[in-house]
Amino acid sequence: MRIRTGFEIIYDCPAPVPMLLMVSVHPSRRQDLETPDTLHTDPVIPTRQYLDGFGNICTRLLAPAGRTVLSADFIVSDTGLVDDFAPDAVQHAVEDLPEDLLVYLLSSRYCETDRLSEFAWEHFGNGPTGWARVQAVVDYVHNHIIFGYEHARPTKGAFEAYTEGLGVCRDYAHLAVALCRCLNIPARYCTGYMGDIGVPVVGVMDFSAWFEVYLSGRWYTFDARNNRPRMARVLIARGRDATDVPIANTFGVANLVGFKVVSEELPDAA
């Protein structure tokens, strides 16, 4: 399948503001680009890119005073397959995990394992392990949190999502990641595009959050917000939580006045 993907983000800045953006398609999907994933700026602003410690593409720029429009519009090819399903995938003992995965067992800014560990073990500790344990976490989070954009706030972590039972896709992901880590399952937060392709209900398009867990020697995708295998995910970035993968970090006053995201299936090329 072919997917038209992109965004338009508009800022009004009273003075020049340095920005750090994470809006480029992840290196693991670069070979799938049919057209360049190019960041356009209006006015034209010099930009430079680098790879962060998690392997994500970051872009630096200095937005001038006044209005700045950031946009991209590109086509990416996709298999059209839904997320892998592997019910026999097993959980690794902590002592057998590779050292570079241990960070995904630890508490982080939005995934407070120390505050959720007792609940996690009481609720899931006597059940099955591996894939079934992760799915039990996903089922719980999916049913526990009521979705609503009015419930979003940038300071909310997994523990508050748990106590309030309200949130958006990032809150579902944070709570599921935190609970999996409490249960000694490496889990990492993901952000990217996921249009309403192959599902009957079409909502407002936004950047999406999901998560991955490490089982049977590889990473698998789970989605506590939707709780069903989905197609057409286009990964932008992975990290410990939303701290590591923000769409934009602005180092000064930058008023967001416009925001649009597109991810839609295109006809096959002739």
C-alpha positions as CSV (number, residue, x, y, z in Angstrom):
1,M,0.0,0.0,0.0
2,R,1.0,3.6,-0.6
3,I,0.4,6.2,2.1
4,R,0.4,10.0,1.8
5,T,1.8,11.3,5.0
6,G,2.7,14.7,6.4
7,F,1.9,17.6,8.7
8,E,1.6,21.3,9.0
9,I,2.6,23.0,12.3
10,I,2.4,26.7,12.8
11,Y,4.0,28.8,15.5
12,D,3.9,32.5,16.4
13,C,7.1,33.6,18.2
14,P,7.5,37.0,19.8
15,A,11.2,36.6,19.6
16,P,13.6,34.1,17.9
17,V,13.3,30.6,19.5
18,P,15.6,27.7,19.1
19,M,13.7,24.5,18.3
20,L,14.5,20.8,18.5
21,L,12.1,18.8,16.3
22,M,11.5,15.1,16.0
23,V,9.3,14.9,12.9
24,S,11.3,12.8,10.4
25,V,10.5,9.2,9.6
26,H,12.6,6.8,11.6
27,P,15.8,5.4,9.9
28,S,14.2,1.9,10.0
29,R,11.6,3.1,7.5
30,R,13.7,5.4,5.2
31,Q,13.9,2.7,2.6
32,D,10.1,2.8,2.2
33,L,10.0,6.4,1.2
34,E,8.7,6.9,-2.4
35,T,9.2,10.7,-2.1
36,P,11.6,12.6,0.1
37,D,10.6,13.2,3.7
38,T,11.7,16.8,3.6
39,L,11.0,19.4,6.3
40,H,9.8,22.7,4.7
41,T,9.9,25.9,6.6
42,D,8.2,29.2,5.8
43,P,10.1,31.5,6.0
44,V,13.1,29.5,4.8
45,I,15.3,28.7,7.8
46,P,18.6,26.8,8.0
47,T,18.3,23.4,9.6
48,R,20.6,20.6,10.6
49,Q,20.0,17.0,11.7
50,Y,21.6,14.5,14.0
51,L,20.8,11.0,15.4
52,D,20.1,10.9,19.1
53,G,21.1,8.2,21.6
54,F,18.0,6.1,20.7
55,G,18.6,6.3,16.9
56,N,16.0,8.9,16.1
57,I,16.4,11.7,13.6
58,C,16.4,15.1,15.3
59,T,16.3,18.5,13.5
60,R,17.6,21.8,15.0
61,L,16.6,25.3,13.8
62,L,16.2,28.8,15.0
63,A,12.6,30.1,14.4
64,P,12.6,33.8,13.8
65,A,10.3,36.3,15.4
66,G,6.8,36.2,13.9
67,R,5.0,33.3,12.2
68,T,6.8,30.1,11.2
69,V,5.2,27.3,9.3
70,L,6.7,23.8,9.5
71,S,5.5,21.2,7.0
72,A,6.1,17.9,5.2
73,D,4.2,16.0,2.5
74,F,5.6,12.7,1.2
75,I,4.6,9.2,0.2
76,V,5.7,6.0,2.0
77,S,5.1,2.5,0.9
78,D,3.9,-0.1,3.5
79,T,3.3,-3.8,3.5
80,G,-0.4,-3.4,4.4
81,L,0.1,-6.0,7.1
82,V,-1.2,-5.6,10.6
83,D,0.9,-5.8,13.7
84,D,2.6,-9.2,14.3
85,F,0.7,-11.6,16.5
86,A,2.9,-14.1,18.4
87,P,0.9,-15.6,21.4
88,D,3.8,-18.1,22.1
89,A,6.4,-15.3,22.6
90,V,8.1,-15.8,25.9
91,Q,9.4,-13.5,28.6
92,H,13.1,-13.4,29.3
93,A,14.6,-13.6,32.7
94,V,16.1,-10.3,33.7
95,E,19.6,-11.8,34.1
96,D,19.4,-13.0,30.5
97,L,18.6,-9.7,28.9
98,P,21.2,-7.8,26.8
99,E,22.6,-4.9,28.7
100,D,21.3,-2.3,26.2
101,L,17.7,-3.3,27.0
102,L,17.9,-2.8,30.8
103,V,17.1,0.9,30.5
104,Y,13.7,-0.2,29.3
105,L,13.0,-1.8,32.7
106,L,13.7,1.3,34.7
107,S,11.5,4.1,35.9
108,S,11.4,7.2,33.7
109,R,9.8,10.7,33.7
110,Y,6.4,9.6,32.6
111,C,6.6,5.9,33.5
112,E,6.9,5.8,37.3
113,T,7.4,2.1,38.0
114,D,8.1,2.8,41.7
115,R,4.5,4.1,42.1
116,L,2.9,1.3,40.1
117,S,4.9,-1.8,41.0
118,E,2.7,-3.0,43.9
119,F,-0.4,-2.7,41.8
120,A,1.2,-4.4,38.8
121,W,2.3,-7.5,40.8
122,E,-1.0,-7.8,42.7
123,H,-3.0,-7.5,39.5
124,F,-0.9,-9.4,37.0
125,G,1.7,-11.3,39.0
126,N,-0.2,-14.5,39.4
127,G,-1.3,-14.8,35.7
128,P,0.6,-16.1,32.7
129,T,3.9,-14.6,31.5
130,G,5.1,-13.5,28.1
131,W,2.7,-12.5,25.4
132,A,-0.4,-13.3,27.5
133,R,0.9,-11.1,30.3
134,V,1.5,-8.1,28.0
135,Q,-2.0,-8.6,26.5
136,A,-3.5,-8.7,30.0
137,V,-1.8,-5.3,30.6
138,V,-3.1,-3.9,27.3
139,D,-6.7,-5.1,28.0
140,Y,-6.6,-3.5,31.4
141,V,-5.3,-0.2,30.2
142,H,-7.6,-0.1,27.3
143,N,-10.6,-0.6,29.5
144,H,-9.4,1.5,32.4
145,I,-8.7,4.8,30.6
146,I,-11.5,6.8,29.0
147,F,-10.2,8.6,25.8
148,G,-10.7,12.3,25.4
149,Y,-8.5,15.2,24.0
150,E,-9.8,17.4,26.8
151,H,-8.0,15.0,29.3
152,A,-4.5,15.7,27.7
153,R,-1.9,17.6,29.5
154,P,1.9,17.6,29.1
155,T,2.7,16.9,32.7
156,K,0.6,13.7,33.1
157,G,2.5,10.5,33.7
158,A,1.4,6.9,33.9
159,F,0.5,7.1,37.6
160,E,-1.9,9.9,37.1
161,A,-3.4,8.2,34.1
162,Y,-3.9,5.2,36.4
163,T,-5.5,7.2,39.2
164,E,-7.6,9.4,36.9
165,G,-8.6,6.8,34.3
166,L,-8.6,9.6,31.7
167,G,-6.3,10.4,28.8
168,V,-5.1,10.3,25.2
169,C,-3.0,7.8,23.3
170,R,0.2,8.8,25.0
171,D,-1.3,8.1,28.4
172,Y,-2.4,4.7,27.3
173,A,1.1,4.0,26.1
174,H,2.8,5.4,29.2
175,L,0.6,3.3,31.6
176,A,1.1,0.1,29.6
177,V,4.9,0.7,29.4
178,A,5.1,1.3,33.1
179,L,3.1,-1.8,34.0
180,C,5.2,-4.0,31.7
181,R,8.4,-2.7,33.2
182,C,7.1,-3.3,36.7
183,L,6.6,-7.0,35.5
184,N,10.2,-7.2,34.2
185,I,9.3,-6.9,30.6
186,P,11.4,-4.4,28.6
187,A,9.0,-1.8,27.1
188,R,9.6,1.3,25.0
189,Y,7.4,4.2,23.9
190,C,6.8,4.9,20.2
191,T,5.4,7.8,18.2
192,G,4.5,8.2,14.6
193,Y,1.8,8.3,12.0
194,M,-1.1,5.9,12.1
195,G,-4.1,6.9,9.9
196,D,-7.5,5.3,10.2
197,I,-6.7,2.8,7.4
198,G,-8.5,-0.5,7.5
199,V,-10.8,0.4,10.3
200,P,-14.5,1.4,10.1
201,V,-14.3,4.5,12.3
202,V,-12.4,7.5,11.1
203,G,-11.4,10.1,13.7
204,V,-9.4,13.3,13.8
205,M,-5.9,12.6,12.5
206,D,-3.0,13.3,14.9
207,F,0.4,11.8,15.6
208,S,-0.1,8.5,17.5
209,A,1.6,6.8,20.4
210,W,2.0,3.0,20.9
211,F,4.6,0.8,22.5
212,E,6.9,-2.1,21.9
213,V,7.9,-5.0,24.2
214,Y,10.9,-7.3,24.1
215,L,9.8,-11.0,24.0
216,S,11.5,-14.1,22.5
217,G,14.5,-12.1,21.4
218,R,12.8,-9.3,19.4
219,W,10.5,-6.3,19.7
220,Y,6.7,-6.6,19.2
221,T,4.2,-3.8,18.8
222,F,1.2,-3.3,21.1
223,D,-1.4,-0.5,21.2
224,A,-3.3,0.0,24.4
225,R,-5.4,2.8,22.9
226,N,-6.9,0.7,20.1
227,N,-6.3,-2.8,21.5
228,R,-6.3,-4.4,18.1
229,P,-3.7,-5.2,15.4
230,R,-3.5,-2.2,13.1
231,M,-1.8,-1.5,9.8
232,A,-0.1,1.5,8.3
233,R,2.1,2.6,11.2
234,V,4.9,4.9,10.1
235,L,7.4,5.1,13.0
236,I,9.0,8.5,13.8
237,A,10.8,7.8,17.0
238,R,11.3,5.4,20.0
239,G,12.5,6.1,23.5
240,R,11.9,5.6,27.2
241,D,8.7,7.7,27.2
242,A,7.4,11.0,25.6
243,T,10.4,12.9,27.2
244,D,12.7,11.3,24.6
245,V,10.4,11.7,21.5
246,P,8.6,15.0,21.6
247,I,7.5,16.4,18.3
248,A,9.0,19.7,19.3
249,N,11.1,21.1,22.1
250,T,11.0,24.9,22.0
251,F,13.6,26.9,24.1
252,G,11.5,30.0,24.5
253,V,8.0,31.3,23.9
254,A,6.5,29.7,20.8
255,N,2.7,29.8,20.5
256,L,1.1,26.9,18.6
257,V,-1.5,28.4,16.4
258,G,-2.0,25.6,13.8
259,F,-1.7,21.8,13.7
260,K,-2.6,19.3,11.0
261,V,-1.5,15.8,10.4
262,V,-2.2,13.6,7.3
263,S,-2.0,9.9,6.9
264,E,-4.2,8.5,4.1
265,E,-4.0,5.6,1.7
266,L,-3.4,6.4,-2.0
267,P,-4.3,4.3,-5.0
268,D,-1.5,2.0,-6.2
269,A,0.9,3.5,-8.7
270,A,0.1,2.8,-12.3
